[in-house]
Structures are given as structure tokens and as C-alpha cells.
Amino acid sequence: MSISLVLADDHPLTREGMKAYLAKETDFNILGSYADGESAWAGIQQLKPQVALLDIRMPGIDGVALARKIKDASLPVASLMLT
């Protein structure tokens, strides 16, 4: 069974690199990739991934605030921070 996840990072090279790396792994199913916290939040609410890989510093909603929103909404999503 694969782990569903979303990526959120405002740096395209980092985001695409992580996406390419994780796409090679059969244990992961990438549901979405986002350049900012607002669109990541919308995707997380809609797609309901098991894991959210979040950049700490992003425009708008940063990774820490986004993890807090996930927790406050009682979504069963594990948040991992990228620096």
C-alpha cells in the first residue's frame, strides 16, 4: 500500500526535484505539488493525503502555519517540514 502525499515548496527546483525523486519510489503516491501555502491548503482539504511535505518558508501561509491549520482542522495528515 502506498503513502499518499502532497508537496509544498516555493522553490521550483526543490519542488520538482523532490517530486521526481519520490515518483521513482513505489511506496509513494504524489497527489499534488504546490508553490505556496494557500494552494497547498486547498489541495490538502480536497485530496486528503496521508502526508504533507511542507517548506517552512513560503509566501502567504508558511509551512508552520499550514501544519497548524491541518492540526486545527483535525485532518489525519502527518506534516513533515523541509528547510
mmCIF file of the C-alpha atoms, coordinates in Angstrom:
data_MODEL
# 
_entry.id   MODEL 
# 
loop_
_atom_site.group_PDB 
_atom_site.id 
_atom_site.type_symbol 
_atom_site.label_atom_id 
_atom_site.label_alt_id 
_atom_site.label_comp_id 
_atom_site.label_asym_id 
_atom_site.label_entity_id 
_atom_site.label_seq_id 
_atom_site.pdbx_PDB_ins_code 
_atom_site.Cartn_x 
_atom_site.Cartn_y 
_atom_site.Cartn_z 
_atom_site.occupancy 
_atom_site.B_iso_or_equiv 
_atom_site.pdbx_formal_charge 
_atom_site.auth_seq_id 
_atom_site.auth_comp_id 
_atom_site.auth_asym_id 
_atom_site.auth_atom_id 
_atom_site.pdbx_PDB_model_num 
ATOM 1  C CA . MET A 1 1  ? 0.000  0.000  0.000  1.00 0.00 ? 1  MET A CA 1 
ATOM 2  C CA . SER A 1 2  ? 1.435  3.368  -0.989 1.00 0.00 ? 2  SER A CA 1 
ATOM 3  C CA . ILE A 1 3  ? 1.573  6.535  1.109  1.00 0.00 ? 3  ILE A CA 1 
ATOM 4  C CA . SER A 1 4  ? -0.331 9.453  -0.400 1.00 0.00 ? 4  SER A CA 1 
ATOM 5  C CA . LEU A 1 5  ? 1.331  12.836 -0.119 1.00 0.00 ? 5  LEU A CA 1 
ATOM 6  C CA . VAL A 1 6  ? 1.412  16.433 -1.247 1.00 0.00 ? 6  VAL A CA 1 
ATOM 7  C CA . LEU A 1 7  ? 4.461  18.674 -1.639 1.00 0.00 ? 7  LEU A CA 1 
ATOM 8  C CA . ALA A 1 8  ? 4.556  22.391 -0.916 1.00 0.00 ? 8  ALA A CA 1 
ATOM 9  C CA . ASP A 1 9  ? 7.680  24.430 -1.659 1.00 0.00 ? 9  ASP A CA 1 
ATOM 10 C CA . ASP A 1 10 ? 8.010  27.835 -3.312 1.00 0.00 ? 10 ASP A CA 1 
ATOM 11 C CA . HIS A 1 11 ? 11.332 26.943 -4.962 1.00 0.00 ? 11 HIS A CA 1 
ATOM 12 C CA . PRO A 1 12 ? 10.533 25.193 -8.270 1.00 0.00 ? 12 PRO A CA 1 
ATOM 13 C CA . LEU A 1 13 ? 13.844 23.316 -8.440 1.00 0.00 ? 13 LEU A CA 1 
ATOM 14 C CA . THR A 1 14 ? 13.409 21.886 -4.946 1.00 0.00 ? 14 THR A CA 1 
ATOM 15 C CA . ARG A 1 15 ? 9.743  21.046 -5.507 1.00 0.00 ? 15 ARG A CA 1 
ATOM 16 C CA . GLU A 1 16 ? 10.330 19.363 -8.863 1.00 0.00 ? 16 GLU A CA 1 
ATOM 17 C CA . GLY A 1 17 ? 13.418 17.543 -7.570 1.00 0.00 ? 17 GLY A CA 1 
ATOM 18 C CA . MET A 1 18 ? 11.505 16.096 -4.618 1.00 0.00 ? 18 MET A CA 1 
ATOM 19 C CA . LYS A 1 19 ? 8.618  15.207 -6.904 1.00 0.00 ? 19 LYS A CA 1 
ATOM 20 C CA . ALA A 1 20 ? 10.924 13.406 -9.359 1.00 0.00 ? 20 ALA A CA 1 
ATOM 21 C CA . TYR A 1 21 ? 12.729 11.562 -6.564 1.00 0.00 ? 21 TYR A CA 1 
ATOM 22 C CA . LEU A 1 22 ? 9.543  10.425 -4.837 1.00 0.00 ? 22 LEU A CA 1 
ATOM 23 C CA . ALA A 1 23 ? 7.885  9.453  -8.134 1.00 0.00 ? 23 ALA A CA 1 
ATOM 24 C CA . LYS A 1 24 ? 10.559 6.764  -8.560 1.00 0.00 ? 24 LYS A CA 1 
ATOM 25 C CA . GLU A 1 25 ? 9.574  5.167  -5.268 1.00 0.00 ? 25 GLU A CA 1 
ATOM 26 C CA . THR A 1 26 ? 6.667  2.726  -5.457 1.00 0.00 ? 26 THR A CA 1 
ATOM 27 C CA . ASP A 1 27 ? 5.756  3.373  -1.816 1.00 0.00 ? 27 ASP A CA 1 
ATOM 28 C CA . PHE A 1 28 ? 4.604  6.952  -2.514 1.00 0.00 ? 28 PHE A CA 1 
ATOM 29 C CA . ASN A 1 29 ? 1.653  8.359  -4.440 1.00 0.00 ? 29 ASN A CA 1 
ATOM 30 C CA . ILE A 1 30 ? 2.076  12.097 -5.110 1.00 0.00 ? 30 ILE A CA 1 
ATOM 31 C CA . LEU A 1 31 ? -1.379 13.672 -5.146 1.00 0.00 ? 31 LEU A CA 1 
ATOM 32 C CA . GLY A 1 32 ? -0.320 17.280 -5.643 1.00 0.00 ? 32 GLY A CA 1 
ATOM 33 C CA . SER A 1 33 ? 2.557  19.736 -5.796 1.00 0.00 ? 33 SER A CA 1 
ATOM 34 C CA . TYR A 1 34 ? 2.139  23.379 -4.753 1.00 0.00 ? 34 TYR A CA 1 
ATOM 35 C CA . ALA A 1 35 ? 4.209  26.572 -4.851 1.00 0.00 ? 35 ALA A CA 1 
ATOM 36 C CA . ASP A 1 36 ? 2.531  28.334 -1.922 1.00 0.00 ? 36 ASP A CA 1 
ATOM 37 C CA . GLY A 1 37 ? 0.717  27.646 1.304  1.00 0.00 ? 37 GLY A CA 1 
ATOM 38 C CA . GLU A 1 38 ? -2.721 28.809 0.166  1.00 0.00 ? 38 GLU A CA 1 
ATOM 39 C CA . SER A 1 39 ? -2.924 26.425 -2.783 1.00 0.00 ? 39 SER A CA 1 
ATOM 40 C CA . ALA A 1 40 ? -1.390 23.630 -0.693 1.00 0.00 ? 40 ALA A CA 1 
ATOM 41 C CA . TRP A 1 41 ? -4.077 24.141 1.964  1.00 0.00 ? 41 TRP A CA 1 
ATOM 42 C CA . ALA A 1 42 ? -6.817 23.913 -0.684 1.00 0.00 ? 42 ALA A CA 1 
ATOM 43 C CA . GLY A 1 43 ? -5.225 20.750 -2.102 1.00 0.00 ? 43 GLY A CA 1 
ATOM 44 C CA . ILE A 1 44 ? -4.851 19.147 1.318  1.00 0.00 ? 44 ILE A CA 1 
ATOM 45 C CA . GLN A 1 45 ? -8.507 19.794 2.132  1.00 0.00 ? 45 GLN A CA 1 
ATOM 46 C CA . GLN A 1 46 ? -9.639 18.369 -1.205 1.00 0.00 ? 46 GLN A CA 1 
ATOM 47 C CA . LEU A 1 47 ? -7.221 15.456 -1.669 1.00 0.00 ? 47 LEU A CA 1 
ATOM 48 C CA . LYS A 1 48 ? -6.822 14.363 1.978  1.00 0.00 ? 48 LYS A CA 1 
ATOM 49 C CA . PRO A 1 49 ? -3.256 12.980 1.720  1.00 0.00 ? 49 PRO A CA 1 
ATOM 50 C CA . GLN A 1 50 ? -1.664 10.936 4.477  1.00 0.00 ? 50 GLN A CA 1 
ATOM 51 C CA . VAL A 1 51 ? 1.452  13.149 4.483  1.00 0.00 ? 51 VAL A CA 1 
ATOM 52 C CA . ALA A 1 52 ? 2.191  16.793 3.662  1.00 0.00 ? 52 ALA A CA 1 
ATOM 53 C CA . LEU A 1 53 ? 5.825  17.718 2.924  1.00 0.00 ? 53 LEU A CA 1 
ATOM 54 C CA . LEU A 1 54 ? 5.960  21.439 3.691  1.00 0.00 ? 54 LEU A CA 1 
ATOM 55 C CA . ASP A 1 55 ? 8.639  24.061 3.184  1.00 0.00 ? 55 ASP A CA 1 
ATOM 56 C CA . ILE A 1 56 ? 8.947  26.128 6.345  1.00 0.00 ? 56 ILE A CA 1 
ATOM 57 C CA . ARG A 1 57 ? 9.231  29.434 4.446  1.00 0.00 ? 57 ARG A CA 1 
ATOM 58 C CA . MET A 1 58 ? 6.678  30.056 1.716  1.00 0.00 ? 58 MET A CA 1 
ATOM 59 C CA . PRO A 1 59 ? 4.786  33.161 0.628  1.00 0.00 ? 59 PRO A CA 1 
ATOM 60 C CA . GLY A 1 60 ? 1.419  33.690 2.290  1.00 0.00 ? 60 GLY A CA 1 
ATOM 61 C CA . ILE A 1 61 ? 0.829  30.764 4.602  1.00 0.00 ? 61 ILE A CA 1 
ATOM 62 C CA . ASP A 1 62 ? 4.197  29.319 5.645  1.00 0.00 ? 62 ASP A CA 1 
ATOM 63 C CA . GLY A 1 63 ? 4.779  25.651 6.455  1.00 0.00 ? 63 GLY A CA 1 
ATOM 64 C CA . VAL A 1 64 ? 4.458  26.084 10.219 1.00 0.00 ? 64 VAL A CA 1 
ATOM 65 C CA . ALA A 1 65 ? 1.144  27.935 9.899  1.00 0.00 ? 65 ALA A CA 1 
ATOM 66 C CA . LEU A 1 66 ? -0.065 25.351 7.394  1.00 0.00 ? 66 LEU A CA 1 
ATOM 67 C CA . ALA A 1 67 ? 0.777  22.483 9.766  1.00 0.00 ? 67 ALA A CA 1 
ATOM 68 C CA . ARG A 1 68 ? -1.163 24.345 12.465 1.00 0.00 ? 68 ARG A CA 1 
ATOM 69 C CA . LYS A 1 69 ? -4.176 24.693 10.118 1.00 0.00 ? 69 LYS A CA 1 
ATOM 70 C CA . ILE A 1 70 ? -4.049 20.956 9.390  1.00 0.00 ? 70 ILE A CA 1 
ATOM 71 C CA . LYS A 1 71 ? -3.991 20.177 13.109 1.00 0.00 ? 71 LYS A CA 1 
ATOM 72 C CA . ASP A 1 72 ? -6.734 22.701 13.946 1.00 0.00 ? 72 ASP A CA 1 
ATOM 73 C CA . ALA A 1 73 ? -8.952 21.183 11.234 1.00 0.00 ? 73 ALA A CA 1 
ATOM 74 C CA . SER A 1 74 ? -8.396 17.714 12.781 1.00 0.00 ? 74 SER A CA 1 
ATOM 75 C CA . LEU A 1 75 ? -7.269 16.323 9.440  1.00 0.00 ? 75 LEU A CA 1 
ATOM 76 C CA . PRO A 1 76 ? -5.435 12.987 9.694  1.00 0.00 ? 76 PRO A CA 1 
ATOM 77 C CA . VAL A 1 77 ? -2.413 14.326 7.793  1.00 0.00 ? 77 VAL A CA 1 
ATOM 78 C CA . ALA A 1 78 ? 1.169  13.975 9.033  1.00 0.00 ? 78 ALA A CA 1 
ATOM 79 C CA . SER A 1 79 ? 3.198  17.139 8.417  1.00 0.00 ? 79 SER A CA 1 
ATOM 80 C CA . LEU A 1 80 ? 6.916  16.989 7.630  1.00 0.00 ? 80 LEU A CA 1 
ATOM 81 C CA . MET A 1 81 ? 8.893  20.223 7.401  1.00 0.00 ? 81 MET A CA 1 
ATOM 82 C CA . LEU A 1 82 ? 11.506 20.912 4.743  1.00 0.00 ? 82 LEU A CA 1 
ATOM 83 C CA . THR A 1 83 ? 14.214 23.513 5.300  1.00 0.00 ? 83 THR A CA 1 
# 
